[in-house]
Amino acid sequence: MDGRAVAAKVRARVAEGVRPFGRLGLATILVGEDPASQTYIRLKHSAAGEVGIEPTDIRLPEDVSQANVLERIEELNADDAVDGILVQTPLPTQLDAGVLQAAVDPQKDVDGLHPVNVGLLHLGRPALVPATPLGVMELLGEYDVRLAGARAVVVGRSDIVGRPVAALLTHANATVTVCHSRTRDLRAHTLHADILVVAVGVAALVAPDMVKNGATVIDVGTNRTEGGLVGDVDPGVSEVAGLLTPVPGGVGPMTIACLLENTVRAARLRRGEVALPAI
Ligand code: NAP
């Protein structure tokens, strides 16, 4: 599955979506010097600029206090030129990611991690949903993968990928199994999956003998190794799977494109063009 090509389509859609607004604003908060986080922020900003979304780049020192970060979030919440706010993770230990996420205005929460947005997703009334799961669903849609009635197995249950992707697949009427580090006999589950989504962070965790013939396999993992960037799925799985996302060039570009699309959605939500579903 060609994530770069599908992401280009999404970005074109985003550029169309931005046009009626003239310009939109996406603010990112990056704490510390983590090189991978710096790369992600750079990629997000350059992709934003290309579709008419003005990035605001807030950099804070590694030892910044929680009160200071909360203050910056409040300023961004109050700033009418800011449509989306993103707090880049991982964060240093003195900061509580959950508290910071909950401080972001839910209508500007382009990472979809505010408890209101998490709750709405699990109630089946999604407002703003994390970008990576949206990217996974977009890929499945683009390649006409049948979801209703399919057996889907999600490996990983993080707030940012595993849980929300499982919720979206459930809403799409797949029958979903969620596996994690305490799952006994992972292969017994993965082998029955029509759709297998892997978001763990362990290189080559999923071997070819763990995958059903013809299955659709979405590899979310990004692991930096001496040989370069690799996923959680052994490349040999391409011999067995019907469809497989490469790493790089699969889910990664989709995440950035869907983050930009969330910024348009956030702008519409805040202007009342899309209603935030009542609880
Ligand atoms: P995370 O928060 O570390 O969660 C990892 C999940 O994997 C946890 O639920 C953990 O189980 C489970 N797990 C760990 N070892 C396992 C094993 N041996 N068997 C089965 N499950 C196991 O990670 P994340 O943020 O979801 O990210 C996962 C991967 O996706 C990482 O490589 C990350 O870099 C990548 N990622 C890529 C993108 C992208 O755009 N391409 C976006 C986000 C993340 P427990 O819950 O039991 O601990």
Residues whose N, C-alpha, C, O or C-beta is under 5 A from the ligand:
A	BS01	NAP	T132 G156 R157 S158 I160 V161 G162 C179 H180 S181 R182 A199 V200 G201 V220 G221 T222 N223 V251 G252 T255
